[in-house]
């Protein structure tokens, strides 16, 4: 199936640190059978190069190299293409996730500036009453950042800050990345096995005792 035939989500990746979160999210959505419309800011491409070692000289080939055959289910949109399909509410998607989200992008969405495709697509999600999940970048944050998050949360946007938990005893960096991506998938009601949920290990141990 191509992206048009699958149920689809928009994924935005900004220039905040944590590009691996967005990439793992795309992988997880593809694995779950969804199509992905991908928007990456110019700063986001730089972070993909600096943090993940991507060759971003040619962007479509970079995506194809990273996702292999699954890249056929990704539609990449340049961030300045404000005439792209996802800029319109008449184009149906299940929702949008910006992961990670810079404070600049957060501010743009909170104030409705829609000055590029990512903030415009997010604006469409809000006005159409569709799912919008934002993963703000790492600490610290000042009052303006927090006010912008509160403003969007009051409008129904889900805020999932890049904050790992440790009750599941993560042992690798992948464990921490998977936990955060799993929490986003939970917000979207998508089944996954990315981390062990609280109580699941107890059930497993009890089952072994019987």
PAPA-117172 format. One line per 10 residues: number of its first residue (from 1); their letters; for each residue x, y, z of N, C-alpha, C, O. Coordinates in steps of 0.05 Angstrom, whole numbers, plus 5000, padded with zeros to 4 digits. Layout:
# PAPA-117172
NUM	a	X Y Z X Y Z X Y Z X Y Z; ...
This chain:
# PAPA-117172
1	xxxxxxxxxx	5017 4976 5000 5000 5000 5000 5018 5025 5000 5039 5025 5012; 5009 5046 4986 5023 5071 4987 5011 5089 5009 4991 5081 5021; 5023 5113 5014 5013 5129 5036 4984 5138 5033 4970 5143 5052; 4974 5139 5008 4946 5147 5003 4927 5125 5012 4905 5130 5022; 4935 5099 5009 4918 5077 5015 4917 5070 5045 4898 5058 5055; 4938 5078 5060 4939 5073 5089 4926 5096 5104 4924 5118 5095; 4917 5089 5129 4911 5111 5148 4938 5125 5153 4959 5113 5153; 4937 5152 5157 4962 5166 5158 4963 5186 5180 4943 5197 5190; 4988 5191 5188 4994 5212 5208 5015 5231 5196 5030 5223 5178; 5015 5255 5206 5036 5274 5200 5056 5273 5223 5049 5274 5246
11	xxxxxxxxxx	5082 5272 5216 5103 5274 5236 5121 5298 5229 5131 5300 5207; 5125 5315 5249 5143 5338 5246 5167 5334 5263 5165 5325 5286; 5190 5341 5252 5216 5340 5267 5229 5367 5265 5234 5377 5243; 5233 5380 5287 5245 5407 5288 5275 5406 5295 5286 5384 5296; 5286 5429 5299 5315 5431 5305 5321 5427 5334 5344 5432 5342; 5302 5419 5351 5308 5413 5379 5325 5387 5380 5323 5370 5363; 5341 5385 5401 5356 5360 5405 5336 5337 5410 5316 5340 5423; 5344 5313 5399 5327 5290 5403 5314 5280 5377 5292 5270 5377; 5329 5284 5354 5318 5275 5329 5312 5245 5328 5294 5236 5314; 5326 5230 5344 5322 5201 5346 5293 5195 5354 5282 5174 5346
21	xxxxxxxxxx	5281 5212 5371 5253 5208 5379 5235 5207 5354 5218 5189 5351; 5238 5228 5337 5221 5229 5314 5225 5207 5294 5206 5196 5283; 5250 5199 5291 5256 5177 5273 5245 5150 5283 5233 5135 5268; 5248 5145 5309 5237 5121 5321 5206 5121 5319 5194 5100 5315; 5194 5145 5322 5165 5147 5319 5156 5139 5291 5137 5124 5287; 5170 5150 5271 5163 5143 5243 5166 5113 5239 5148 5101 5227; 5188 5101 5249 5191 5072 5246 5168 5057 5259 5158 5038 5248; 5159 5066 5282 5138 5053 5297 5111 5055 5283 5096 5036 5281; 5105 5079 5272 5081 5082 5257 5080 5065 5232 5060 5053 5225; 5103 5064 5218 5104 5047 5194 5100 5018 5201 5086 5003 5187
31	xxxxxxxxxx	5113 5009 5223 5111 4982 5232 5082 4975 5239 5073 4952 5235; 5067 4995 5250 5039 4991 5257 5020 4992 5233 4996 4988 5236; 5031 4998 5210 5015 4997 5186 5004 5024 5177 4986 5025 5160; 5015 5046 5187 5005 5073 5180 5024 5085 5159 5048 5079 5158; 5012 5103 5143 5028 5120 5125 5037 5144 5140 5023 5153 5159; 5059 5156 5132 5070 5180 5146 5075 5202 5126 5087 5198 5105; 5065 5226 5133 5072 5250 5119 5092 5265 5136 5086 5273 5159; 5116 5268 5126 5139 5277 5142 5147 5306 5135 5150 5312 5111; 5149 5322 5156 5159 5350 5152 5182 5354 5171 5180 5348 5195; 5205 5363 5160 5229 5368 5176 5238 5397 5172 5241 5405 5149
41	xxxxxxxxxx	5242 5411 5193 5251 5439 5190 5280 5439 5181 5294 5418 5183; 5290 5462 5171 5318 5463 5163 5336 5457 5186 5356 5443 5183; 5330 5468 5210 5346 5462 5233 5343 5432 5241 5363 5421 5251; 5320 5420 5236 5316 5392 5241 5335 5375 5224 5346 5355 5233; 5339 5383 5199 5358 5368 5182 5386 5370 5192 5401 5351 5191; 5393 5393 5203 5420 5396 5215 5423 5378 5239 5444 5365 5242; 5402 5376 5256 5404 5358 5279 5406 5329 5270 5421 5313 5282; 5392 5321 5249 5394 5294 5239 5423 5288 5230 5433 5266 5233; 5436 5308 5219 5464 5305 5211 5482 5304 5236 5499 5286 5237; 5478 5322 5255 5496 5324 5278 5492 5301 5298 5512 5291 5309
51	xxxxxxxxxx	5467 5293 5303 5462 5274 5323 5461 5245 5313 5468 5226 5328; 5452 5241 5288 5449 5214 5277 5468 5208 5254 5468 5185 5244; 5483 5228 5246 5503 5223 5224 5491 5221 5197 5504 5209 5179; 5467 5231 5193 5455 5229 5166 5470 5246 5146 5480 5267 5153; 5471 5237 5121 5480 5253 5099 5455 5268 5088 5438 5255 5075; 5453 5293 5094 5428 5308 5087 5431 5325 5062 5415 5343 5057; 5452 5320 5047 5457 5335 5023 5433 5333 5004 5425 5353 4992; 5422 5309 5002 5398 5304 4985 5378 5291 5004 5382 5269 5014; 5356 5304 5008 5338 5297 5029 5321 5273 5024 5318 5256 5041; 5309 5271 5000 5293 5247 4994 5310 5222 4995 5302 5202 5007
61	xxxxxxxxxx	5334 5222 4983 5351 5198 4985 5359 5192 5014 5363 5169 5021; 5362 5213 5031 5369 5208 5059 5346 5193 5073 5351 5175 5089; 5321 5200 5067 5298 5186 5078 5298 5157 5068 5293 5138 5084; 5302 5153 5043 5302 5126 5032 5324 5109 5043 5320 5085 5048; 5347 5121 5048 5369 5106 5061 5363 5098 5089 5369 5076 5098; 5349 5116 5104 5343 5111 5132 5321 5090 5136 5323 5074 5155; 5301 5090 5119 5278 5073 5123 5275 5050 5104 5257 5033 5107; 5293 5048 5085 5293 5025 5066 5267 5023 5051 5256 5043 5042; 5257 4998 5049 5232 4993 5034 5208 5008 5045 5190 5015 5031; 5209 5012 5072 5186 5026 5085 5184 5055 5076 5163 5068 5081
71	xxxxxxxxxx	5205 5066 5064 5204 5094 5055 5182 5098 5034 5173 5120 5029; 5173 5076 5021 5151 5078 5002 5125 5088 5015 5107 5097 5001; 5124 5085 5041 5100 5093 5056 5103 5120 5070 5087 5128 5087; 5124 5135 5062 5130 5161 5073 5127 5182 5050 5139 5179 5029; 5112 5203 5055 5110 5225 5037 5124 5249 5050 5115 5259 5070; 5147 5256 5038 5162 5279 5050 5153 5305 5037 5149 5307 5013; 5149 5325 5055 5141 5352 5046 5162 5373 5055 5167 5375 5079; 5173 5388 5036 5191 5410 5045 5176 5430 5062 5152 5435 5058; 5189 5441 5082 5175 5457 5102 5164 5483 5091 5146 5495 5102; 5175 5492 5068 5164 5517 5056 5141 5512 5037 5131 5531 5025
81	xxxxxxxxxx	5134 5487 5033 5113 5481 5013 5085 5484 5027 5073 5465 5034; 5077 5509 5029 5052 5514 5043 5027 5506 5026 5005 5508 5036; 5032 5498 5001 5010 5488 4985 5008 5457 4985 4993 5446 4969; 5023 5444 5003 5023 5415 5005 4995 5405 5014 4980 5420 5025; 4990 5380 5009 4964 5368 5017 4958 5372 5046 4935 5378 5053; 4977 5369 5064 4972 5370 5093 4967 5399 5103 4962 5403 5126; 4969 5419 5085 4963 5446 5093 4933 5452 5092 4925 5473 5100; 4918 5432 5083 4889 5436 5081 4873 5418 5099 4880 5394 5102; 4853 5428 5111 4835 5412 5128 4819 5392 5113 4809 5372 5124; 4817 5395 5087 4802 5376 5070 4818 5350 5065 4806 5330 5057
91	xxxxxxxxxx	4844 5351 5071 4860 5327 5068 4859 5312 5094 4866 5323 5115; 4850 5287 5094 4844 5272 5118 4869 5257 5128 4881 5242 5114; 4876 5263 5153 4896 5248 5168 4885 5242 5196 4867 5256 5205; 4896 5222 5209 4887 5216 5236 4897 5236 5256 4883 5241 5277; 4920 5248 5251 4931 5267 5270 4959 5274 5263 4969 5267 5242; 4972 5290 5281 4999 5300 5276 5014 5299 5303 5004 5304 5324; 5040 5292 5300 5058 5292 5323 5083 5308 5315 5094 5304 5294; 5091 5326 5332 5116 5341 5328 5135 5331 5350 5131 5336 5374; 5156 5317 5341 5173 5303 5360 5202 5302 5350 5207 5287 5331; 5220 5317 5361 5217 5336 5383 5207 5363 5372 5209 5369 5348
101	xxxxxxxxxx	5196 5380 5390 5186 5406 5382 5203 5428 5395 5206 5429 5420; 5214 5445 5379 5229 5468 5389 5210 5488 5401 5186 5488 5396; 5221 5506 5418 5204 5527 5430 5195 5547 5409 5174 5560 5412; 5211 5551 5388 5203 5569 5366 5178 5558 5352 5160 5573 5346; 5178 5532 5345 5155 5520 5332 5131 5520 5351 5109 5526 5342; 5136 5514 5376 5114 5515 5396 5101 5542 5397 5077 5544 5398; 5118 5563 5398 5107 5591 5398 5091 5597 5373 5070 5610 5375; 5101 5588 5350 5087 5594 5325 5060 5581 5325 5041 5594 5316; 5058 5557 5335 5032 5543 5336 5013 5556 5356 4990 5561 5351; 5024 5563 5380 5008 5575 5401 4996 5602 5393 4975 5610 5402
111	xxxxxxxxxx	5010 5616 5375 5001 5643 5367 4989 5643 5339 4983 5664 5328; 4986 5619 5327 4972 5617 5301 4985 5631 5278 4972 5640 5260; 5012 5633 5278 5025 5647 5257 5026 5632 5231 5026 5644 5209; 5027 5605 5232 5026 5589 5207 5046 5598 5186 5038 5602 5163; 5070 5603 5195 5090 5615 5177 5106 5595 5160 5122 5602 5144; 5101 5569 5165 5113 5548 5148 5094 5524 5149 5074 5524 5163; 5101 5503 5134 5083 5481 5131 5078 5466 5158 5056 5456 5163; 5099 5465 5175 5095 5450 5200 5075 5464 5218 5057 5451 5228; 5079 5490 5222 5060 5504 5240 5032 5506 5227 5012 5507 5241; 5032 5508 5200 5006 5509 5187 4991 5482 5189 4967 5482 5195
121	xxxxxxxxxx	5005 5460 5186 4992 5434 5189 4982 5430 5217 4961 5419 5222; 4998 5440 5237 4989 5438 5265 4964 5455 5269 4946 5446 5284; 4963 5478 5257 4940 5496 5259 4915 5482 5248 4893 5484 5259; 4919 5467 5226 4897 5453 5214 4887 5431 5233 4862 5427 5235; 4905 5417 5247 4896 5397 5266 4878 5409 5287 4858 5397 5294; 4886 5432 5297 4870 5445 5318 4843 5454 5308 4823 5449 5321; 4843 5467 5285 4817 5477 5275 4798 5455 5266 4774 5459 5267; 4809 5432 5258 4792 5410 5250 4786 5391 5273 4771 5371 5269; 4796 5397 5297 4791 5380 5320 4804 5352 5318 4793 5333 5329; 4827 5351 5305 4842 5326 5303 4864 5324 5323 4871 5344 5336
131	xxxxxxxxxx	4875 5300 5326 4895 5296 5346 4921 5311 5340 4931 5310 5317; 4931 5326 5359 4957 5339 5356 4972 5333 5382 4964 5341 5404; 4995 5320 5379 5012 5314 5401 5039 5328 5398 5052 5326 5376; 5047 5343 5418 5072 5357 5417 5091 5347 5438 5084 5344 5462; 5116 5342 5430 5137 5333 5449 5157 5355 5452 5176 5357 5436; 5153 5373 5472 5172 5395 5475 5200 5385 5481 5203 5364 5493; 5219 5400 5473 5247 5392 5476 5256 5392 5506 5240 5398 5524; 5281 5385 5510 5291 5380 5537 5292 5405 5554 5290 5428 5543; 5296 5402 5580 5297 5424 5599 5322 5441 5595 5340 5433 5582; 5322 5466 5606 5301 5479 5622 5282 5495 5605 5285 5498 5581
141	xxxxxxxxxx	5260 5504 5618 5240 5521 5604 5234 5545 5621 5233 5543 5646; 5229 5567 5608 5221 5591 5623 5191 5596 5621 5177 5581 5608; 5183 5618 5633 5154 5622 5636 5140 5624 5609 5117 5615 5606; 5152 5637 5589 5139 5639 5563 5134 5611 5550 5113 5606 5539; 5155 5594 5553 5151 5566 5542 5128 5553 5556 5111 5540 5543; 5127 5555 5582 5106 5542 5598 5078 5554 5591 5058 5539 5590; 5077 5580 5588 5052 5593 5581 5042 5583 5553 5018 5579 5550; 5060 5580 5534 5052 5571 5508 5042 5542 5509 5023 5535 5495; 5055 5525 5525 5046 5498 5528 5018 5497 5541 5001 5482 5533; 5014 5513 5562 4988 5514 5575 4967 5524 5556 4944 5513 5556
151	xxxxxxxxxx	4973 5543 5540 4954 5554 5520 4945 5532 5501 4921 5529 5496; 4963 5516 5491 4957 5495 5472 4943 5472 5487 4924 5460 5476; 4951 5465 5511 4939 5444 5526 4909 5451 5531 4892 5433 5531; 4903 5476 5537 4876 5485 5541 4859 5482 5516 4834 5483 5518; 4872 5480 5493 4858 5477 5468 4855 5448 5459 4845 5442 5438; 4865 5430 5477 4863 5401 5471 4887 5388 5459 4887 5365 5453; 4909 5404 5457 4934 5392 5446 4947 5376 5469 4949 5385 5491; 4956 5351 5462 4969 5335 5482 4998 5342 5484 5013 5343 5464; 5008 5347 5508 5036 5354 5513 5050 5330 5526 5041 5320 5547; 5070 5320 5513 5086 5298 5523 5115 5306 5524 5130 5299 5506
161	xxxxxxxxxx	5123 5320 5545 5151 5330 5546 5171 5307 5545 5165 5284 5553; 5195 5312 5535 5216 5292 5532 5227 5285 5560 5250 5292 5566; 5211 5272 5576 5219 5265 5604 5217 5235 5607 5195 5224 5607; 5240 5221 5610 5239 5192 5613 5230 5184 5641 5233 5199 5660; 5220 5160 5644 5214 5148 5670 5234 5125 5675 5248 5117 5657; 5235 5115 5700 5254 5095 5706 5243 5071 5721 5257 5053 5729; 5216 5070 5724 5203 5048 5738 5205 5022 5723 5202 5000 5734; 5211 5024 5696 5213 4999 5680 5242 4990 5678 5248 4972 5662; 5260 5003 5692 5289 4996 5694 5302 4997 5666 5313 4976 5657; 5303 5020 5653 5317 5021 5627 5346 5015 5630 5359 5023 5650
171	xxxxxxxxxx	5357 5001 5611 5385 4994 5612 5402 5006 5589 5426 5007 5590; 5388 5016 5568 5402 5027 5545 5389 5053 5537 5366 5059 5546; 5402 5068 5521 5391 5093 5509 5366 5086 5493 5346 5101 5493; 5367 5063 5479 5344 5055 5463 5319 5051 5481 5297 5057 5473; 5323 5040 5505 5301 5036 5523 5287 5063 5530 5263 5064 5531; 5303 5084 5534 5292 5110 5541 5278 5122 5517 5256 5133 5520; 5290 5119 5493 5277 5129 5469 5250 5115 5464 5230 5127 5458; 5251 5089 5467 5227 5073 5462 5205 5080 5482 5181 5080 5475; 5212 5085 5507 5192 5093 5527 5177 5118 5518 5153 5119 5519; 5192 5138 5510 5179 5163 5503 5162 5160 5478 5140 5170 5476
181	xxxxxxxxxx	5172 5146 5458 5156 5141 5434 5131 5124 5441 5110 5129 5430; 5134 5105 5459 5111 5089 5468 5090 5106 5481 5066 5102 5477; 5098 5126 5497 5079 5144 5510 5064 5160 5489 5040 5166 5493; 5077 5168 5468 5063 5182 5446 5043 5164 5432 5021 5172 5427; 5051 5139 5427 5033 5120 5414 5009 5115 5432 4987 5111 5422; 5013 5114 5459 4991 5112 5477 4971 5134 5474 4946 5130 5474; 4981 5159 5470 4963 5182 5466 4946 5178 5441 4924 5189 5439; 4957 5164 5421 4944 5160 5395 4927 5134 5395 4915 5127 5375; 4927 5120 5418 4913 5094 5420 4923 5074 5399 4907 5059 5387; 4949 5073 5396 4962 5053 5378 4977 5032 5395 4993 5039 5412
191	xxxxxxxxxx	4970 5007 5391 4983 4986 5406 5013 4984 5400 5021 4988 5377; 5028 4977 5420 5057 4974 5416 5069 4957 5438 5055 4952 5458; 5094 4949 5435 5108 4934 5456 5135 4947 5461 5155 4934 5464; 5136 4974 5462 5161 4988 5464 5172 4990 5492 5196 4994 5496; 5155 4985 5513 5165 4985 5540 5147 4968 5557 5124 4962 5550; 5158 4959 5580 5142 4943 5599 5125 4961 5616 5136 4979 5630; 5099 4957 5616 5081 4974 5632 5082 4967 5661 5088 4944 5669; 5075 4986 5678 5074 4982 5707 5055 4958 5713 5032 4959 5703; 5064 4939 5728 5048 4916 5735 5050 4892 5716 5044 4870 5724; 5061 4896 5691 5063 4874 5672 5083 4854 5682 5079 4830 5678
201	xxxxxxxxxx	5105 4863 5693 5126 4844 5703 5115 4828 5726 5121 4804 5728; 5098 4840 5743 5086 4826 5765 5068 4804 5755 5068 4781 5766; 5052 4810 5734 5033 4790 5723 5049 4767 5711 5041 4744 5714; 5072 4773 5698 5088 4752 5686 5100 4734 5708 5100 4710 5705; 5109 4747 5730 5121 4731 5752 5099 4714 5765 5105 4691 5772; 5075 4725 5769 5054 4709 5781 5046 4685 5763 5039 4664 5773; 5046 4690 5737 5039 4669 5719 5060 4646 5720 5052 4623 5717; 5085 4653 5724 5106 4633 5725 5103 4616 5751 5113 4594 5752; 5091 4628 5772 5089 4614 5798 5067 4593 5798 5066 4575 5814; 5048 4597 5779 5024 4579 5780 5031 4551 5768 5013 4534 5767
